[in-house]
């Protein structure tokens, strides 16, 4: 365990907010926890909510919003300029920028994701010439260079394996530090789960296509044909129109509600029976850990690091990402729908118990241990 003496720590992330998605919320929770532990925390970001913690110091970074390429490149360049005016002990990058004492893989590894998104050889090659992808790949190559990142932190074993397969980075400098969750904010409702009616399914994401919403809609069509009554709540800020159209074509529109992103997402967790999250690529989706903390079982894929903490049939269901997902989703939901009420209540208890092993405090302490052992990057 490192000294508890105050350290000056810079966290770099484009946005830092408790009201946004997983990576933005993670940055906010980590900053708040580090500040509570007595450290001086600078948040180098384009935007940072002012109600996260009174001790956080926001160092604003200007971003050129002309194109996706300019946004990513300008954030990297301007965040590095901002750091030069600070007296910092540790620089912890949560977005793609270099150099840093440690870089945390918060977003899917882009080199790997492009192969998932564009499996055809020709299309893949052409997409890699796209200025947006070229910029992100260039930044990623630098942050996965041992000369620019003193250590790499992944939030799952799966994500660590992705780096080792794609980049020549020393394995002993890649550290797995699982995410933490606010157990006071995310907790089971005192009123318990609603009883009766269709099976209440939940999908929460900001990128509907990558997170697998289309697979769920196809599965709902098959479940309807099998007589399994389900209702799906979709929560997030992505464009719902393509998925509304898909639901209309499938004849299941009446079984789906779309809701805007909300800072009170725990209300949806507590009103649902199962989180269905068939993502194509996620280092570790925070929504899964938040759901577990609320006693909500989770269904996700082996391409989500959060699957590593699930126990089949006890805290959720793990879908094999290298096999067709829709039949697995259907089979899992059918199995879940047939469980006795006592078994479902036991899953609620086990889900919460699982989440209690992943606190924000433990995540912060492990992160500090990694930073303390880093040799400063050039």
N, C-alpha and C positions, 0 to 999 in steps of 0.2 A: 504494500500500500504506500502511495506517495505521500509526501508531506502535505499537511493541510494548509501550509502557508499560502497566502493570497497569490494567485497567478493572474497575469493579464492575458486574456484569451480572445482571439478574434475568430468569430464564426462567419463564414462567407456563404451566403445563400441569396438567390435573387429576391425571394420574398420570404418573410418571416411572420407567421400569423397562426393563431390558434383557431382561426375561422376558415382556414383553407384546407388543402389536401394533406396527404400523409407527410411528404417531405417538408412542407412549410410548417406544419404543426410540430413535426419532430424538432426542427430548429428552434421553435419557440419554447418547447418544453425543455430542451437541453439547456438553452440560455437561461431560462428561469431557474432551473435546478442548480446550475453552476453558480449563479448569483446568490441563491439561498445558501450555498456552501461557502460563501465568502469570497469568491473570485470576482475579478473585474472583467466583465464581458462586453466586448464590442461586437455589434452585429453589422457586418459590412453587407449592405443589401440595398436593392432598389427601393423596396418598401418594407417597413417594419411597424407593426401595430404598437401604439404607445401604451397599451394597457396590459402588456405581458408581464412586466416586472419593472418597478421604479429604478432598479439598479442597472438596467440594460442601457447601453449607449449606442444609439443608431448612427452609423457612419454611412450617409447616403451615397449611392452610386448612380450616376447617370447612365442611361441605356439608350442607344439609338434604335428606335423602333421601326426603321424603314423596312427591314426584312428579317426573317428568322436568323439568317447568317449574321447580320449586323447586330442583332440583339445579343446573341451568344458571344460574339467576339468583343463587342464593346463592353459587356459586363465583365468579361475576363480582364481586359486591359484596364478599365477604370477601377476595378476593385484592387488590382495590384498597385495602381497609383495611390489609391486611398490608404493602403497599408504602409506606404513609405512615410507617411506623416504620423505613424503611431509607434509607441514603444511597447512592443508585444513580446510575451514569453512564448506563446504557442499560436500558430496559425492553423486553423482547422477548416478545410474547404469542404462544403457540402454541395457546391456546384462546381462545374468543370472550370478550374483555374489553377494556375501554377506560377511560381513554386509555393509549396505549403509544407508544413511539418507533417501533416497527415491529410489524406483525401478520403472522404467517405463516399462509397457508392450509394447514392440516394435514388438515382434513376437507373433504368435498365441500361446495361452495357450496350452502347449504340452499335458497335461492330457486330455483336451477337444479334441484336434486335433486327437489324437490316436483313439478316439471313432468314429470320422468322417471318418478317413482313413481306419480303420479296424473295421467295424460294427459287424462282426461275433464274438461271445463270445470267441471261442477257439483261433482264429487267434489273437484277441486282447490281450488275456492273454499271448500268446507266444511272441508277439511283445514287450510286456512290459518287458520281460526277456532279450531282446536284449541289449547288453552293451551300445549301443548308446542311446536308449530310457531310460534305467535305469539311466544313468548319467544325462541326461537332466531333467528327472522327479525328481531326487534327488536334483539337483540344484534349480529347480522350487519350490519344497516343502520348501526349506530353505528360498528362497526370498519371499515366501508368508507366512512366519512366522513372526508374529508381533515383535518377539524379534530380528530379523535380519534386517528387513526393517522398518524404522520409519514411512514411508508412501508409498503407492502404487499409481502411477499415471497411469490412463488409458486414451486412446484417444477416447473412445466412451462409451456410456451407455451399449451397448452390451458386450463390454469387461469387464466392471465392474461387470455385472451380471454373467459372466463366472467365475470370481474369487469367488464371493459370493456362487456360486453353488458348487464349487470344494474345496475350502479351508476355514478354520476357521480363517479368518482375520477380524479385526474390521471394520465394514462398514464405520464408521465415519472417518477412516484413508485412505479410497480409494477416490481419487479425479479424476474427469473427466476433462481433459485439452485437448481440441481438437487441432489437428495439425494446423500448420500455413504454408503458402506458400509464396514464393518470388514473389510478384505481379509485380515486374519490369522485372524479368527473364521470367515469364510465363504470357503472355498477348496475346490478340487476334492480329492476323496479320493486319497490316494497309491495306493490299490488300483484306481482307475479305476471305470468304470461296470460294473454287473453285466451278464453276457452271457447271452443266451438267454431263453426264456419269453415271456409276453405283454408288450406294450408297457406300460411302467410310467408311468402318468400321475399327476400330483400337483396337488392343489388345497389352498391354504392361505389361511385367512381367519377373521375373527371375525364377519362378517355374511354368512352363506351366500347369502341371497336377493339382496342387492345385488351381491355379487361374481359371481353367475351360476352357482351350482352346479346349479340346475334345468336350465339349458341343457346342461350337460355330461352330465347323466343322460339327457336326451332324445337327445343325440348318441351316447352309448354304446349305446343301443338300436339305432340305425341302423347303427353300426359292427359290432355283433354280427350283424345281419342280412347285412352284407356280408362276414362272415368275417374281420374284423380283430380279432385277439385283444388285449384291453386289460384292465388292472387299474388301478383308481383308488384312490389313498389320499387321504382327506379329513382335514385337520388343522386344528383350531380349537376354540374354546370356545362356539360357537353350538349351539342345540338341533338335534340331528340327526334327531329323530323325523319331521318332515314329509318329509324327503328319504329316510329309510329307507322310508317308506310309498310314496313315488314310485318308488323303485327296485324295491320289491316288485311294484307294479302293472305296471311295465315288464318284469319278469322278469329283471332284471340284478343283483339283490341280491348274488349270489355274486361279482360282479366288483368289489365296493366294500368298502373297510375304512374305518371312522371311528375317528379317534384324537383324544385330548384335546390341547389346546394344550401345547406343550413349549418349554423353553428351549434344547433341542438340535435345533432345527428343521433345522440344517445336515445332520444325519444323513439326513433325508428327502430333502433336495435331492440329496445324493450317491447316494441309492439309486434315483433316478428318471431317466426319459429325457426328460420334457417337462413343464414347468409349464403347466397350462391355467387361465387366469384371465380369463374373459369378463365382466369387470365392467361394470356399467351406468354407474358414475360413480366416478372416483378421480383426485384431483389428480396423484398419482404414488405408486403402490403400492410400498412398500419391499420387499415379498416378491419382486417382479420383479428388483430390483437384487441382492438377496441370492442369488436363484437363479442369476443370471448369474455372480456372483462364484464360485459353486460349479461353474461350467461347465455349468449346466442351461439349455438353450434355453427360451424363453418364448413362449407364445401368449396375446395379450391384445387389447383393443379400442382403437379410436381415442378412446374416452372414458376412457382411462387415460393420464396424462401420461408414464408409463414407455414407452409405445409410441414416443415421439419418439426414443428412443435405440436402438431395435431396427433391424436391417437384415434385410429379408425374405429368408427361406431361408438366412440366414447365422447370425443369432443368435436367430431365432424367426419368429413369424408375427403379422401385425397384421390383426385382424378389423374390418370396417367396421361401426361401431355403428349406422348409419342403415339397415342391411339386416338381414334375419333372421339371427340368430347361429348357430342349430343347423346349417344346411347348411354354413356356413363352417367351423365347428368340425370337422364330419365330413370335409370336403374337405381341411383342413389336416392332420388326424391321418392320413388315408389317405396323403397325400403324404409325410409324415414317416416313416410305417411302411415305405414303399417305398425309402427312401434306402439306399444302400450303407453298410456299417459305416464305411468310410473317411470318407464325407461327414459322418456323425454325429460322429465323433471330431473332425473339423475344426470342427463347430459348437460342440463343447465348448470347444475352444481359443479360438474367436472370442468365445464368450460371456464367458469369463474376461477376455480382452483388453478387451472392451467395458467391463466393470465396473471395470477398473483405471484408467479415466479419471475415476472418480467416487469420490474419497476423502473421508472425513470431515474431514480437515484442510483440503482445498480448500473444502469447504462452509462450514466455520467461518470461514476467511479471507474468503470472499466475503460472509458474513453480517456480519462486523465492518466491512467496507467500506461496506455499506449503512447500518449503524447510525451509523458515523462521519459520514455525509453527511446525516443526518436533522436537520431543524429540529424542536426539541422540540414535541410535541403539547400542546394545552392540557389 
